[in-house]
């Protein structure tokens, strides 16, 4: 269920090749304090990332993505999946992928194909998580 909520796992979705801006985790940076890597990250702060972590909602309920499958748009590879599973809350397979993005706003709703064992499977890019993007199910209601 972590894939539906886009809970990222180090070693699968996150590694030392991705910075917080590519992973959508820039909100975790405290620019008012000193931290290792701050100087390097300042170079990335004001420009759009060349690649981005996104969620992919696949159309075919029988597709079985595992991770490390190529992601295509208009016949060209634009990235690869990092993790995937069947999304029981959304009723479809879901993948997390790193994809190229000149402007991440253009990715929202983009139709793509994921090559799973040599078969093209249509899907749609969702910039955030595919289930409960507001995080309401994780909050305890007030008493």
N, CA, C and O atoms as CSV, one atom per row, in Angstrom:
chain,resi,resn,atom,element,x,y,z
A,1,UNK,N,N,0.802,-1.195,0.000
A,1,UNK,CA,C,0.000,0.000,0.000
A,1,UNK,C,C,0.849,1.265,0.000
A,1,UNK,O,O,0.323,2.353,-0.235
A,2,UNK,N,N,2.154,1.147,0.259
A,2,UNK,CA,C,3.010,2.327,0.272
A,2,UNK,C,C,3.089,2.972,-1.099
A,2,UNK,O,O,3.274,4.185,-1.202
A,3,UNK,N,N,2.953,2.183,-2.148
A,3,UNK,CA,C,3.070,2.720,-3.508
A,3,UNK,C,C,1.870,3.617,-3.823
A,3,UNK,O,O,2.034,4.662,-4.452
A,4,UNK,N,N,0.665,3.222,-3.394
A,4,UNK,CA,C,-0.519,4.060,-3.616
A,4,UNK,C,C,-0.389,5.408,-2.906
A,4,UNK,O,O,-0.847,6.431,-3.416
A,5,UNK,N,N,0.229,5.405,-1.743
A,5,UNK,CA,C,0.409,6.633,-0.963
A,5,UNK,C,C,1.713,7.357,-1.316
A,5,UNK,O,O,2.006,8.431,-0.791
A,6,UNK,N,N,2.491,6.740,-2.223
A,6,UNK,CA,C,3.777,7.292,-2.652
A,6,UNK,C,C,4.733,7.471,-1.471
A,6,UNK,O,O,5.428,8.482,-1.358
A,7,UNK,N,N,4.749,6.470,-0.601
A,7,UNK,CA,C,5.743,6.436,0.466
A,7,UNK,C,C,7.004,5.845,-0.159
A,7,UNK,O,O,7.023,4.674,-0.537
A,8,UNK,N,N,8.043,6.644,-0.265
A,8,UNK,CA,C,9.239,6.283,-1.004
A,8,UNK,C,C,10.187,5.450,-0.150
A,8,UNK,O,O,10.320,5.675,1.053
A,9,UNK,N,N,10.844,4.482,-0.792
A,9,UNK,CA,C,11.777,3.599,-0.097
A,9,UNK,C,C,13.190,3.855,-0.598
A,9,UNK,O,O,13.440,3.873,-1.803
A,10,UNK,N,N,14.117,4.052,0.347
A,10,UNK,CA,C,15.511,4.245,-0.043
A,10,UNK,C,C,16.052,2.935,-0.590
A,10,UNK,O,O,15.829,1.870,-0.015
A,11,UNK,N,N,16.762,3.024,-1.703
A,11,UNK,CA,C,17.284,1.831,-2.353
A,11,UNK,C,C,16.406,1.387,-3.507
A,11,UNK,O,O,16.862,0.663,-4.392
A,12,UNK,N,N,15.168,1.809,-3.508
A,12,UNK,CA,C,14.258,1.528,-4.625
A,12,UNK,C,C,13.914,2.838,-5.325
A,12,UNK,O,O,14.326,3.064,-6.462
A,13,UNK,N,N,13.169,3.688,-4.655
A,13,UNK,CA,C,12.714,4.948,-5.239
A,13,UNK,C,C,13.740,6.065,-5.028
A,13,UNK,O,O,13.918,6.923,-5.893
A,14,UNK,N,N,14.395,6.047,-3.901
A,14,UNK,CA,C,15.377,7.073,-3.549
A,14,UNK,C,C,16.766,6.465,-3.527
A,14,UNK,O,O,16.958,5.336,-3.076
A,15,UNK,N,N,17.728,7.224,-4.018
A,15,UNK,CA,C,19.127,6.842,-3.903
A,15,UNK,C,C,19.975,8.105,-3.971
A,15,UNK,O,O,19.441,9.214,-4.003
A,16,UNK,N,N,21.268,7.942,-3.993
A,16,UNK,CA,C,22.149,9.112,-3.962
A,16,UNK,C,C,22.189,9.861,-5.291
A,16,UNK,O,O,22.793,10.931,-5.368
A,17,UNK,N,N,21.560,9.326,-6.339
A,17,UNK,CA,C,21.511,10.016,-7.630
A,17,UNK,C,C,20.380,11.035,-7.709
A,17,UNK,O,O,20.380,11.880,-8.604
A,18,UNK,N,N,19.417,10.972,-6.792
A,18,UNK,CA,C,18.279,11.894,-6.795
A,18,UNK,C,C,18.445,12.934,-5.696
A,18,UNK,O,O,18.875,12.624,-4.585
A,19,UNK,N,N,18.095,14.171,-6.027
A,19,UNK,CA,C,18.105,15.198,-4.989
A,19,UNK,C,C,16.672,15.412,-4.499
A,19,UNK,O,O,15.735,14.914,-5.122
A,20,UNK,N,N,16.484,16.136,-3.404
A,20,UNK,CA,C,15.128,16.332,-2.852
A,20,UNK,C,C,14.148,16.990,-3.823
A,20,UNK,O,O,12.944,16.749,-3.736
A,21,UNK,N,N,14.639,17.809,-4.738
A,21,UNK,CA,C,13.756,18.467,-5.704
A,21,UNK,C,C,13.210,17.459,-6.710
A,21,UNK,O,O,12.044,17.542,-7.094
A,22,UNK,N,N,14.029,16.519,-7.135
A,22,UNK,CA,C,13.587,15.481,-8.057
A,22,UNK,C,C,12.591,14.534,-7.399
A,22,UNK,O,O,11.679,14.025,-8.051
A,23,UNK,N,N,12.776,14.303,-6.105
A,23,UNK,CA,C,11.916,13.370,-5.375
A,23,UNK,C,C,10.635,14.023,-4.865
A,23,UNK,O,O,9.763,13.334,-4.336
A,24,UNK,N,N,10.508,15.344,-5.018
A,24,UNK,CA,C,9.340,16.035,-4.483
A,24,UNK,C,C,9.407,16.204,-2.980
A,24,UNK,O,O,8.376,16.350,-2.323
A,25,UNK,N,N,10.609,16.186,-2.432
A,25,UNK,CA,C,10.806,16.281,-0.985
A,25,UNK,C,C,11.451,17.590,-0.553
A,25,UNK,O,O,12.012,17.680,0.539
A,26,UNK,N,N,11.372,18.605,-1.410
A,26,UNK,CA,C,11.998,19.882,-1.075
A,26,UNK,C,C,11.385,20.522,0.164
A,26,UNK,O,O,12.024,21.352,0.810
A,27,UNK,N,N,10.146,20.141,0.505
A,27,UNK,CA,C,9.505,20.702,1.706
A,27,UNK,C,C,10.203,20.260,2.987
A,27,UNK,O,O,9.963,20.835,4.048
A,28,UNK,N,N,11.058,19.255,2.905
A,28,UNK,CA,C,11.752,18.764,4.093
A,28,UNK,C,C,13.039,19.543,4.399
A,28,UNK,O,O,13.656,19.334,5.444
A,29,UNK,N,N,13.441,20.432,3.494
A,29,UNK,CA,C,14.689,21.160,3.671
A,29,UNK,C,C,14.476,22.401,4.527
A,29,UNK,O,O,13.555,23.183,4.293
A,30,UNK,N,N,15.337,22.567,5.513
A,30,UNK,CA,C,15.301,23.750,6.374
A,30,UNK,C,C,16.424,24.681,5.932
A,30,UNK,O,O,17.570,24.541,6.359
A,31,UNK,N,N,16.078,25.630,5.072
A,31,UNK,CA,C,17.076,26.529,4.516
A,31,UNK,C,C,17.652,27.487,5.562
A,31,UNK,O,O,18.679,28.118,5.311
A,32,UNK,N,N,17.014,27.604,6.720
A,32,UNK,CA,C,17.508,28.500,7.768
A,32,UNK,C,C,18.592,27.861,8.629
A,32,UNK,O,O,19.170,28.524,9.490
A,33,UNK,N,N,18.869,26.582,8.405
A,33,UNK,CA,C,19.908,25.921,9.184
A,33,UNK,C,C,21.000,25.408,8.247
A,33,UNK,O,O,20.805,25.302,7.036
A,34,UNK,N,N,22.152,25.093,8.838
A,34,UNK,CA,C,23.243,24.516,8.061
A,34,UNK,C,C,23.082,22.999,8.052
A,34,UNK,O,O,22.745,22.397,9.071
A,35,UNK,N,N,23.325,22.391,6.902
A,35,UNK,CA,C,23.296,20.936,6.802
A,35,UNK,C,C,24.244,20.504,5.694
A,35,UNK,O,O,24.574,21.292,4.808
A,36,UNK,N,N,24.676,19.265,5.745
A,36,UNK,CA,C,25.591,18.737,4.738
A,36,UNK,C,C,24.884,18.738,3.385
A,36,UNK,O,O,23.773,18.222,3.259
A,37,UNK,N,N,25.517,19.307,2.395
A,37,UNK,CA,C,24.954,19.346,1.053
A,37,UNK,C,C,24.169,20.601,0.732
A,37,UNK,O,O,23.691,20.752,-0.392
A,38,UNK,N,N,24.023,21.498,1.682
A,38,UNK,CA,C,23.225,22.712,1.460
A,38,UNK,C,C,23.775,23.542,0.297
A,38,UNK,O,O,23.015,24.022,-0.544
A,39,UNK,N,N,25.089,23.705,0.255
A,39,UNK,CA,C,25.703,24.497,-0.810
A,39,UNK,C,C,25.398,23.896,-2.178
A,39,UNK,O,O,25.077,24.622,-3.118
A,40,UNK,N,N,25.496,22.604,-2.288
A,40,UNK,CA,C,25.198,21.935,-3.564
A,40,UNK,C,C,23.724,22.062,-3.928
A,40,UNK,O,O,23.390,22.267,-5.095
A,41,UNK,N,N,22.845,21.944,-2.948
A,41,UNK,CA,C,21.404,22.029,-3.228
A,41,UNK,C,C,20.965,23.444,-3.612
A,41,UNK,O,O,19.979,23.610,-4.329
A,42,UNK,N,N,21.677,24.445,-3.148
A,42,UNK,CA,C,21.339,25.820,-3.518
A,42,UNK,C,C,21.406,26.018,-5.033
A,42,UNK,O,O,20.675,26.838,-5.590
A,43,UNK,N,N,22.283,25.266,-5.695
A,43,UNK,CA,C,22.401,25.362,-7.150
A,43,UNK,C,C,21.135,24.850,-7.850
A,43,UNK,O,O,20.810,25.303,-8.947
A,44,UNK,N,N,20.431,23.922,-7.230
A,44,UNK,CA,C,19.240,23.310,-7.840
A,44,UNK,C,C,17.940,24.015,-7.459
A,44,UNK,O,O,16.912,23.807,-8.103
A,45,UNK,N,N,17.977,24.836,-6.430
A,45,UNK,CA,C,16.756,25.379,-5.836
A,45,UNK,C,C,15.889,26.169,-6.810
A,45,UNK,O,O,14.665,26.049,-6.765
A,46,UNK,N,N,16.473,26.956,-7.670
A,46,UNK,CA,C,15.692,27.858,-8.507
A,46,UNK,C,C,15.519,27.390,-9.952
A,46,UNK,O,O,15.084,28.172,-10.798
A,47,UNK,N,N,15.847,26.145,-10.248
A,47,UNK,CA,C,15.645,25.665,-11.614
A,47,UNK,C,C,14.855,24.363,-11.579
A,47,UNK,O,O,14.960,23.592,-10.625
A,48,UNK,N,N,14.068,24.121,-12.615
A,48,UNK,CA,C,13.271,22.891,-12.621
A,48,UNK,C,C,14.164,21.658,-12.741
A,48,UNK,O,O,15.167,21.691,-13.455
A,49,UNK,N,N,13.814,20.575,-12.052
A,49,UNK,CA,C,14.645,19.374,-12.121
A,49,UNK,C,C,14.563,18.719,-13.506
A,49,UNK,O,O,13.521,18.762,-14.160
A,50,UNK,N,N,15.662,18.118,-13.938
A,50,UNK,CA,C,15.710,17.446,-15.239
A,50,UNK,C,C,14.892,16.160,-15.231
A,50,UNK,O,O,14.404,15.721,-16.272
A,51,UNK,N,N,14.746,15.563,-14.058
A,51,UNK,CA,C,13.910,14.368,-13.918
A,51,UNK,C,C,13.129,14.476,-12.624
A,51,UNK,O,O,13.463,15.266,-11.741
A,52,UNK,N,N,12.088,13.674,-12.527
A,52,UNK,CA,C,11.173,13.795,-11.385
A,52,UNK,C,C,10.603,12.432,-11.037
A,52,UNK,O,O,10.362,11.612,-11.923
A,53,UNK,N,N,10.387,12.187,-9.752
A,53,UNK,CA,C,9.675,10.982,-9.310
A,53,UNK,C,C,8.182,11.245,-9.425
A,53,UNK,O,O,7.685,12.267,-8.951
A,54,UNK,N,N,7.473,10.325,-10.053
A,54,UNK,CA,C,6.024,10.464,-10.239
A,54,UNK,C,C,5.358,9.121,-9.960
A,54,UNK,O,O,6.028,8.093,-9.864
A,55,UNK,N,N,4.054,9.142,-9.833
A,55,UNK,CA,C,3.264,7.905,-9.765
A,55,UNK,C,C,2.678,7.647,-11.139
A,55,UNK,O,O,2.407,8.581,-11.894
A,56,UNK,N,N,2.485,6.381,-11.460
A,56,UNK,CA,C,1.850,5.992,-12.718
A,56,UNK,C,C,0.701,5.060,-12.385
A,56,UNK,O,O,0.878,4.060,-11.689
A,57,UNK,N,N,-0.469,5.392,-12.883
A,57,UNK,CA,C,-1.657,4.565,-12.722
A,57,UNK,C,C,-1.872,3.839,-14.049
A,57,UNK,O,O,-2.179,4.468,-15.061
A,58,UNK,N,N,-1.711,2.517,-14.042
A,58,UNK,CA,C,-1.843,1.727,-15.270
A,58,UNK,C,C,-3.304,1.413,-15.553
A,58,UNK,O,O,-4.094,1.213,-14.631
A,59,UNK,N,N,-3.659,1.370,-16.832
A,59,UNK,CA,C,-5.048,1.135,-17.244
A,59,UNK,C,C,-5.474,-0.322,-17.109
A,59,UNK,O,O,-6.595,-0.603,-16.686
A,60,UNK,N,N,-4.589,-1.252,-17.465
A,60,UNK,CA,C,-4.917,-2.683,-17.489
A,60,UNK,C,C,-4.795,-3.275,-16.085
A,60,UNK,O,O,-3.709,-3.284,-15.505
A,61,UNK,N,N,-5.894,-3.762,-15.549
A,61,UNK,CA,C,-5.868,-4.315,-14.186
A,61,UNK,C,C,-5.061,-5.611,-14.108
A,61,UNK,O,O,-4.693,-6.041,-13.014
A,62,UNK,N,N,-4.782,-6.239,-15.253
A,62,UNK,CA,C,-3.993,-7.477,-15.259
A,62,UNK,C,C,-2.492,-7.237,-15.415
A,62,UNK,O,O,-1.715,-8.189,-15.333
A,63,UNK,N,N,-2.067,-6.011,-15.635
A,63,UNK,CA,C,-0.642,-5.706,-15.755
A,63,UNK,C,C,0.039,-5.989,-14.417
A,63,UNK,O,O,-0.535,-5.760,-13.352
A,64,UNK,N,N,1.267,-6.490,-14.491
A,64,UNK,CA,C,1.994,-6.834,-13.270
A,64,UNK,C,C,3.383,-6.205,-13.261
A,64,UNK,O,O,4.380,-6.905,-13.437
A,65,UNK,N,N,3.458,-4.898,-13.059
A,65,UNK,CA,C,4.770,-4.247,-13.003
A,65,UNK,C,C,5.500,-4.627,-11.717
A,65,UNK,O,O,4.883,-4.856,-10.677
A,66,UNK,N,N,6.827,-4.687,-11.813
A,66,UNK,CA,C,7.642,-5.036,-10.649
A,66,UNK,C,C,8.598,-3.916,-10.251
A,66,UNK,O,O,8.966,-3.789,-9.083
A,67,UNK,N,N,8.993,-3.113,-11.219
A,67,UNK,CA,C,10.016,-2.088,-11.015
A,67,UNK,C,C,11.112,-2.284,-12.041
A,67,UNK,O,O,11.347,-3.404,-12.496
A,68,UNK,N,N,11.783,-1.207,-12.408
A,68,UNK,CA,C,12.840,-1.196,-13.422
A,68,UNK,C,C,12.343,-1.435,-14.840
A,68,UNK,O,O,13.115,-1.874,-15.692
A,69,UNK,N,N,11.070,-1.157,-15.110
A,69,UNK,CA,C,10.558,-1.242,-16.469
A,69,UNK,C,C,10.698,0.116,-17.141
A,69,UNK,O,O,10.522,1.144,-16.488
A,70,UNK,N,N,11.015,0.142,-18.454
A,70,UNK,CA,C,11.109,1.422,-19.149
A,70,UNK,C,C,9.747,2.088,-19.312
A,70,UNK,O,O,8.733,1.419,-19.513
A,71,UNK,N,N,9.743,3.417,-19.223
A,71,UNK,CA,C,8.537,4.215,-19.405
A,71,UNK,C,C,8.694,4.972,-20.725
A,71,UNK,O,O,9.701,5.642,-20.951
A,72,UNK,N,N,7.687,4.856,-21.593
A,72,UNK,CA,C,7.722,5.466,-22.923
A,72,UNK,C,C,6.681,6.570,-23.051
A,72,UNK,O,O,5.607,6.517,-22.451
A,73,UNK,N,N,7.033,7.574,-23.855
A,73,UNK,CA,C,6.072,8.597,-24.291
A,73,UNK,C,C,6.376,8.895,-25.751
A,73,UNK,O,O,7.510,9.225,-26.098
A,74,UNK,N,N,5.378,8.779,-26.594
A,74,UNK,CA,C,5.540,8.991,-28.037
A,74,UNK,C,C,6.673,8.146,-28.614
A,74,UNK,O,O,7.422,8.613,-29.472
A,75,UNK,N,N,6.799,6.908,-28.148
A,75,UNK,CA,C,7.780,5.984,-28.704
A,75,UNK,C,C,9.193,6.114,-28.184
A,75,UNK,O,O,10.063,5.342,-28.584
A,76,UNK,N,N,9.450,7.070,-27.302
A,76,UNK,CA,C,10.795,7.256,-26.738
A,76,UNK,C,C,10.790,6.972,-25.246
A,76,UNK,O,O,9.820,7.267,-24.548
A,77,UNK,N,N,11.876,6.400,-24.770
A,77,UNK,CA,C,12.008,6.139,-23.334
A,77,UNK,C,C,12.223,7.471,-22.616
A,77,UNK,O,O,13.123,8.236,-22.961
A,78,UNK,N,N,11.387,7.736,-21.616
A,78,UNK,CA,C,11.518,8.974,-20.827
A,78,UNK,C,C,11.865,8.688,-19.369
A,78,UNK,O,O,12.028,9.616,-18.578
A,79,UNK,N,N,11.980,7.407,-19.010
A,79,UNK,CA,C,12.312,7.076,-17.625
A,79,UNK,C,C,12.163,5.602,-17.350
A,79,UNK,O,O,12.080,4.786,-18.268
A,80,UNK,N,N,12.131,5.264,-16.048
A,80,UNK,CA,C,11.948,3.871,-15.641
A,80,UNK,C,C,11.220,3.815,-14.314
A,80,UNK,O,O,11.298,4.728,-13.492
A,81,UNK,N,N,10.507,2.709,-14.132
A,81,UNK,CA,C,9.821,2.517,-12.857
A,81,UNK,C,C,10.844,2.145,-11.799
A,81,UNK,O,O,11.884,1.563,-12.105
A,82,UNK,N,N,10.545,2.483,-10.560
A,82,UNK,CA,C,11.434,2.139,-9.452
A,82,UNK,C,C,10.797,1.111,-8.535
A,82,UNK,O,O,11.488,0.237,-8.010
A,83,UNK,N,N,9.497,1.200,-8.335
A,83,UNK,CA,C,8.727,0.280,-7.508
A,83,UNK,C,C,7.340,0.171,-8.121
A,83,UNK,O,O,6.882,1.086,-8.806
A,84,UNK,N,N,6.679,-0.940,-7.875
A,84,UNK,CA,C,5.324,-1.105,-8.401
A,84,UNK,C,C,4.595,-2.183,-7.611
A,84,UNK,O,O,5.206,-3.052,-6.989
A,85,UNK,N,N,3.264,-2.097,-7.655
A,85,UNK,CA,C,2.413,-3.086,-6.994
A,85,UNK,C,C,0.977,-2.861,-7.457
A,85,UNK,O,O,0.663,-1.842,-8.071
A,86,UNK,N,N,0.123,-3.815,-7.157
A,86,UNK,CA,C,-1.299,-3.610,-7.439
A,86,UNK,C,C,-1.857,-2.699,-6.362
A,86,UNK,O,O,-1.628,-2.923,-5.174
A,87,UNK,N,N,-2.590,-1.671,-6.775
A,87,UNK,CA,C,-3.190,-0.721,-5.838
A,87,UNK,C,C,-4.596,-1.148,-5.476
A,87,UNK,O,O,-5.544,-0.851,-6.204
A,88,UNK,N,N,-4.741,-1.831,-4.376
A,88,UNK,CA,C,-6.059,-2.356,-3.984
A,88,UNK,C,C,-7.059,-1.264,-3.666
A,88,UNK,O,O,-8.262,-1.473,-3.825
A,89,UNK,N,N,-6.606,-0.123,-3.229
A,89,UNK,CA,C,-7.528,0.973,-2.932
A,89,UNK,C,C,-8.003,1.690,-4.196
A,89,UNK,O,O,-9.083,2.281,-4.200
A,90,UNK,N,N,-7.210,1.644,-5.264
A,90,UNK,CA,C,-7.597,2.289,-6.517
A,90,UNK,C,C,-8.023,1.279,-7.582
A,90,UNK,O,O,-8.539,1.666,-8.630
A,91,UNK,N,N,-7.813,0.001,-7.320
A,91,UNK,CA,C,-8.266,-1.056,-8.229
A,91,UNK,C,C,-7.455,-1.207,-9.498
A,91,UNK,O,O,-7.946,-1.769,-10.477
A,92,UNK,N,N,-6.221,-0.718,-9.505
A,92,UNK,CA,C,-5.353,-0.799,-10.683
A,92,UNK,C,C,-3.904,-0.925,-10.240
A,92,UNK,O,O,-3.570,-0.582,-9.105
A,93,UNK,N,N,-3.037,-1.415,-11.127
A,93,UNK,CA,C,-1.607,-1.408,-10.819
A,93,UNK,C,C,-1.066,0.020,-10.753
A,93,UNK,O,O,-1.481,0.897,-11.511
A,94,UNK,N,N,-0.140,0.224,-9.836
A,94,UNK,CA,C,0.463,1.539,-9.621
A,94,UNK,C,C,1.978,1.369,-9.614
A,94,UNK,O,O,2.498,0.398,-9.065
A,95,UNK,N,N,2.680,2.316,-10.223
A,95,UNK,CA,C,4.138,2.304,-10.207
A,95,UNK,C,C,4.641,3.677,-9.802
A,95,UNK,O,O,3.972,4.690,-10.006
A,96,UNK,N,N,5.827,3.690,-9.229
A,96,UNK,CA,C,6.563,4.931,-8.997
A,96,UNK,C,C,7.678,4.912,-10.024
A,96,UNK,O,O,8.298,3.873,-10.248
A,97,UNK,N,N,7.938,6.051,-10.650
A,97,UNK,CA,C,8.940,6.095,-11.711
A,97,UNK,C,C,9.714,7.400,-11.688
A,97,UNK,O,O,9.219,8.430,-11.230
A,98,UNK,N,N,10.933,7.334,-12.189
A,98,UNK,CA,C,11.732,8.531,-12.444
A,98,UNK,C,C,11.574,8.814,-13.924
A,98,UNK,O,O,11.896,7.968,-14.758
A,99,UNK,N,N,11.078,10.004,-14.257
A,99,UNK,CA,C,10.885,10.376,-15.663
A,99,UNK,C,C,11.520,11.732,-15.938
A,99,UNK,O,O,11.634,12.574,-15.047
A,100,UNK,N,N,11.929,11.928,-17.184
A,100,UNK,CA,C,12.478,13.209,-17.607
A,100,UNK,C,C,11.381,14.254,-17.549
A,100,UNK,O,O,10.218,13.964,-17.830
A,101,UNK,N,N,11.756,15.477,-17.180
A,101,UNK,CA,C,10.741,16.524,-17.121
A,101,UNK,C,C,11.377,17.892,-17.278
A,101,UNK,O,O,12.052,18.384,-16.374
A,102,UNK,N,N,11.156,18.498,-18.431
A,102,UNK,CA,C,11.614,19.873,-18.598
A,102,UNK,C,C,10.788,20.781,-17.699
A,102,UNK,O,O,11.317,21.683,-17.051
A,103,UNK,N,N,9.482,20.529,-17.670
A,103,UNK,CA,C,8.578,21.265,-16.779
A,103,UNK,C,C,7.670,20.236,-16.134
A,103,UNK,O,O,6.858,19.616,-16.820
A,104,UNK,N,N,7.789,20.044,-14.840
A,104,UNK,CA,C,7.024,18.999,-14.162
A,104,UNK,C,C,5.523,19.219,-14.262
A,104,UNK,O,O,4.761,18.259,-14.147
A,105,UNK,N,N,5.074,20.455,-14.473
A,105,UNK,CA,C,3.635,20.701,-14.583
A,105,UNK,C,C,3.056,20.041,-15.825
A,105,UNK,O,O,1.856,19.772,-15.870
A,106,UNK,N,N,3.881,19.773,-16.835
A,106,UNK,CA,C,3.403,19.126,-18.057
A,106,UNK,C,C,3.194,17.628,-17.860
A,106,UNK,O,O,2.569,16.978,-18.699
A,107,UNK,N,N,3.702,17.078,-16.776
A,107,UNK,CA,C,3.592,15.641,-16.547
A,107,UNK,C,C,2.219,15.230,-16.035
A,107,UNK,O,O,1.802,14.093,-16.256
A,108,UNK,N,N,1.514,16.111,-15.365
A,108,UNK,CA,C,0.231,15.773,-14.760
A,108,UNK,C,C,-0.764,15.319,-15.831
A,108,UNK,O,O,-1.150,16.098,-16.703
A,109,UNK,N,N,-1.176,14.043,-15.752
A,109,UNK,CA,C,-2.148,13.493,-16.693
A,109,UNK,C,C,-1.555,13.023,-18.006
A,109,UNK,O,O,-2.297,12.625,-18.904
A,110,UNK,N,N,-0.235,13.057,-18.144
A,110,UNK,CA,C,0.416,12.634,-19.376
A,110,UNK,C,C,0.193,11.144,-19.609
A,110,UNK,O,O,0.402,10.337,-18.703
A,111,UNK,N,N,-0.233,10.772,-20.821
A,111,UNK,CA,C,-0.413,9.364,-21.183
A,111,UNK,C,C,0.937,8.781,-21.564
A,111,UNK,O,O,1.663,9.344,-22.384
A,112,UNK,N,N,1.264,7.647,-20.960
A,112,UNK,CA,C,2.551,6.992,-21.202
A,112,UNK,C,C,2.306,5.503,-21.404
A,112,UNK,O,O,1.177,5.029,-21.275
A,113,UNK,N,N,3.363,4.772,-21.719
A,113,UNK,CA,C,3.333,3.313,-21.795
A,113,UNK,C,C,4.472,2.774,-20.954
A,113,UNK,O,O,5.568,3.334,-20.948
A,114,UNK,N,N,4.213,1.686,-20.243
A,114,UNK,CA,C,5.230,1.003,-19.464
A,114,UNK,C,C,5.447,-0.357,-20.110
A,114,UNK,O,O,4.499,-1.119,-20.298
A,115,UNK,N,N,6.698,-0.662,-20.449
A,115,UNK,CA,C,7.042,-1.929,-21.081
A,115,UNK,C,C,7.220,-2.981,-19.988
A,115,UNK,O,O,8.215,-2.983,-19.263
A,116,UNK,N,N,6.235,-3.874,-19.885
A,116,UNK,CA,C,6.307,-4.961,-18.896
A,116,UNK,C,C,6.466,-6.266,-19.664
A,116,UNK,O,O,5.532,-6.730,-20.317
A,117,UNK,N,N,7.659,-6.854,-19.581
A,117,UNK,CA,C,7.969,-8.118,-20.249
A,117,UNK,C,C,7.684,-8.050,-21.751
A,117,UNK,O,O,7.135,-8.988,-22.329
A,118,UNK,N,N,8.063,-6.926,-22.378
A,118,UNK,CA,C,7.918,-6.778,-23.814
A,118,UNK,C,C,6.546,-6.339,-24.283
A,118,UNK,O,O,6.324,-6.209,-25.487
A,119,UNK,N,N,5.625,-6.109,-23.370
A,119,UNK,CA,C,4.272,-5.671,-23.735
A,119,UNK,C,C,4.063,-4.248,-23.247
A,119,UNK,O,O,4.336,-3.937,-22.088
A,120,UNK,N,N,3.574,-3.379,-24.139
A,120,UNK,CA,C,3.301,-1.988,-23.781
A,120,UNK,C,C,1.986,-1.898,-23.015
A,120,UNK,O,O,0.951,-2.370,-23.485
A,121,UNK,N,N,2.032,-1.291,-21.835
A,121,UNK,CA,C,0.856,-1.113,-20.984
A,121,UNK,C,C,0.606,0.372,-20.792
A,121,UNK,O,O,1.456,1.094,-20.271
A,122,UNK,N,N,-0.574,0.823,-21.219
A,122,UNK,CA,C,-0.917,2.247,-21.134
A,122,UNK,C,C,-1.140,2.668,-19.689
A,122,UNK,O,O,-1.617,1.892,-18.861
A,123,UNK,N,N,-0.787,3.904,-19.412
A,123,UNK,CA,C,-0.991,4.445,-18.075
A,123,UNK,C,C,-0.991,5.960,-18.108
A,123,UNK,O,O,-0.803,6.581,-19.154
A,124,UNK,N,N,-1.205,6.537,-16.943
A,124,UNK,CA,C,-1.270,7.980,-16.796
A,124,UNK,C,C,-0.375,8.414,-15.646
A,124,UNK,O,O,-0.348,7.776,-14.593
A,125,UNK,N,N,0.355,9.498,-15.853
A,125,UNK,CA,C,1.220,10.033,-14.798
A,125,UNK,C,C,0.402,10.875,-13.829
A,125,UNK,O,O,-0.409,11.711,-14.228
A,126,UNK,N,N,0.637,10.630,-12.550
A,126,UNK,CA,C,0.056,11.417,-11.463
A,126,UNK,C,C,1.252,11.970,-10.674
A,126,UNK,O,O,2.054,11.189,-10.162
A,127,UNK,N,N,1.388,13.299,-10.566
A,127,UNK,CA,C,2.569,13.860,-9.897
A,127,UNK,C,C,2.723,13.430,-8.430
A,127,UNK,O,O,3.846,13.234,-7.966
A,128,UNK,N,N,1.635,13.285,-7.711
A,128,UNK,CA,C,1.695,12.896,-6.306
A,128,UNK,C,C,1.267,11.452,-6.117
A,128,UNK,O,O,1.573,10.592,-6.943
A,129,UNK,N,N,0.569,11.192,-5.046
A,129,UNK,CA,C,0.094,9.833,-4.789
A,129,UNK,C,C,-1.272,9.625,-5.454
A,129,UNK,O,O,-1.998,10.580,-5.732
A,130,UNK,N,N,-1.600,8.359,-5.698
A,130,UNK,CA,C,-2.865,8.059,-6.389
A,130,UNK,C,C,-4.016,7.815,-5.423
A,130,UNK,O,O,-5.176,7.846,-5.832
A,131,UNK,N,N,-3.719,7.573,-4.161
A,131,UNK,CA,C,-4.769,7.370,-3.166
A,131,UNK,C,C,-4.643,8.404,-2.060
A,131,UNK,O,O,-3.573,8.560,-1.474
A,132,UNK,N,N,-5.724,9.108,-1.773
A,132,UNK,CA,C,-5.805,10.053,-0.670
A,132,UNK,C,C,-4.681,11.094,-0.700
A,132,UNK,O,O,-3.903,11.190,0.249
A,133,UNK,N,N,-4.590,11.885,-1.800
A,133,UNK,CA,C,-3.502,12.853,-1.898
A,133,UNK,C,C,-3.514,13.925,-0.809
A,133,UNK,O,O,-2.469,14.508,-0.519
A,134,UNK,N,N,-4.657,14.196,-0.205
A,134,UNK,CA,C,-4.713,15.195,0.872
A,134,UNK,C,C,-4.269,14.612,2.209
A,134,UNK,O,O,-4.059,15.356,3.168
A,135,UNK,N,N,-4.124,13.299,2.285
A,135,UNK,CA,C,-3.697,12.658,3.520
A,135,UNK,C,C,-4.771,12.595,4.585
A,135,UNK,O,O,-4.446,12.475,5.766
A,136,UNK,N,N,-6.034,12.672,4.214
A,136,UNK,CA,C,-7.119,12.695,5.197
A,136,UNK,C,C,-7.282,11.356,5.919
A,136,UNK,O,O,-7.651,11.336,7.093
A,137,UNK,N,N,-7.017,10.246,5.246
A,137,UNK,CA,C,-7.202,8.946,5.889
A,137,UNK,C,C,-6.151,8.674,6.953
A,137,UNK,O,O,-6.333,7.784,7.784
A,138,UNK,N,N,-5.051,9.426,6.944
A,138,UNK,CA,C,-3.979,9.231,7.913
A,138,UNK,C,C,-4.181,10.063,9.181
A,138,UNK,O,O,-3.477,9.871,10.172
A,139,UNK,N,N,-5.125,10.969,9.145
A,139,UNK,CA,C,-5.327,11.865,10.289
A,139,UNK,C,C,-6.418,11.331,11.204
A,139,UNK,O,O,-7.415,10.764,10.758
A,140,UNK,N,N,-6.201,11.526,12.469
A,140,UNK,CA,C,-7.211,11.116,13.463
A,140,UNK,C,C,-8.228,12.258,13.561
A,140,UNK,O,O,-7.842,13.407,13.776
A,141,UNK,N,N,-9.505,11.960,13.408
A,141,UNK,CA,C,-10.493,13.037,13.507
A,141,UNK,C,C,-10.535,13.622,14.921
A,141,UNK,O,O,-10.318,12.908,15.900
A,142,UNK,N,N,-10.815,14.918,15.021
A,142,UNK,CA,C,-10.884,15.544,16.361
A,142,UNK,C,C,-12.064,14.987,17.152
A,142,UNK,O,O,-13.079,14.593,16.579
A,143,UNK,N,N,-11.915,14.960,18.474
A,143,UNK,CA,C,-12.977,14.417,19.342
A,143,UNK,C,C,-13.790,15.523,19.929
A,143,UNK,O,O,-14.728,15.267,20.684
